[in-house]
Amino acid sequence: MSEYARVVTFDADDAALDALVAEIAGSDGAPEGVSATRITVLADRAAGKLVVAVRFPTEEALREGAAVLEAMSPPAGTDIRRVAVDEYEVVLERSAS
């Protein structure tokens, strides 16, 4: 069975990136209504880019989780702007070794 991913790209300064990572790391898991299996945060600090990929076990869970995530606000007092939201089916994942 396939998993699904919601991938969001942000323009963010270092303070916004650190605040978002701290908020995610300090939580007790995914927000209520988000049945995610994994979250990955990627950063290119020099370019001011941040990518957050959230994995879901089913397409329905992706739709439900996306609705919750859409309603969320970025950490207060940060300079962050969402520039893209994409959704994917995970068709292959394997170890590189």
Secondary structure, DSSP 8 states (H G I E B T S, - for coil): --EEEEEEEEEE-HHHHHHHHHHHHTSSSS-TT---SEEEEEEETTTTEEEEEEEESSHHHHHHHHHHHHT----TT--EEEEEEEEEEE-------
